[in-house]
Amino acid sequence: MEINKTILVSIYVLVGLYILYKLFFRKNPYQDDYERMYNKILTSDKHKVKGQFDKEE
């Protein structure tokens, strides 16, 4: 019986840790929007800064 109780307690601990992980480490939607806009600006030609080697002739 002690083994069964130990297994149940370990399962409860794992489920509790999973729930805590989901609560504290979920993605922030505002951060996702910020990263999407940041990557869009970095990779777009509209916002490209012309450097010494990118001069148009």
C-alpha positions as CSV (number, residue, x, y, z in Angstrom):
1,M,0.0,0.0,0.0
2,E,2.9,2.4,0.6
3,I,4.0,2.0,-2.9
4,N,0.6,2.9,-4.3
5,K,0.4,6.0,-2.1
6,T,3.9,7.0,-3.2
7,I,3.0,6.6,-6.8
8,L,-0.2,8.7,-6.3
9,V,1.7,11.4,-4.5
10,S,4.3,11.6,-7.3
11,I,1.5,11.8,-9.9
12,Y,-0.1,14.7,-8.0
13,V,3.2,16.5,-7.8
14,L,3.8,16.1,-11.5
15,V,0.3,17.4,-12.4
16,G,0.8,20.3,-10.0
17,L,4.1,21.2,-11.5
18,Y,2.6,21.0,-15.0
19,I,-0.2,23.4,-14.0
20,L,2.3,25.8,-12.5
21,Y,4.4,25.6,-15.6
22,K,1.4,26.4,-17.8
23,L,0.4,29.3,-15.6
24,F,3.8,31.0,-15.3
25,F,5.5,30.3,-18.6
26,R,2.7,30.9,-21.2
27,K,3.5,33.2,-24.0
28,N,2.6,36.8,-23.6
29,P,0.4,38.0,-26.6
30,Y,1.8,41.5,-26.4
31,Q,5.4,40.1,-26.6
32,D,4.4,38.0,-29.7
33,D,3.0,41.1,-31.4
34,Y,6.1,43.1,-30.6
35,E,8.4,40.4,-31.9
36,R,6.4,40.1,-35.1
37,M,6.5,43.8,-35.8
38,Y,10.2,44.0,-34.9
39,N,11.1,41.2,-37.3
40,K,8.9,42.7,-40.0
41,I,10.7,46.0,-39.7
42,L,14.2,44.4,-39.6
43,T,13.5,42.3,-42.8
44,S,11.6,44.9,-44.9
45,D,13.1,46.9,-47.7
46,K,11.0,49.9,-46.8
47,H,13.0,50.4,-43.5
48,K,16.4,49.4,-44.9
49,V,19.2,51.8,-44.1
50,K,21.6,52.2,-47.0
51,G,25.2,51.6,-45.9
52,Q,28.5,52.0,-47.6
53,F,28.1,48.8,-49.6
54,D,24.4,49.2,-50.3
55,K,24.5,52.5,-52.3
56,E,22.4,52.7,-55.4
57,E,24.4,53.8,-58.4
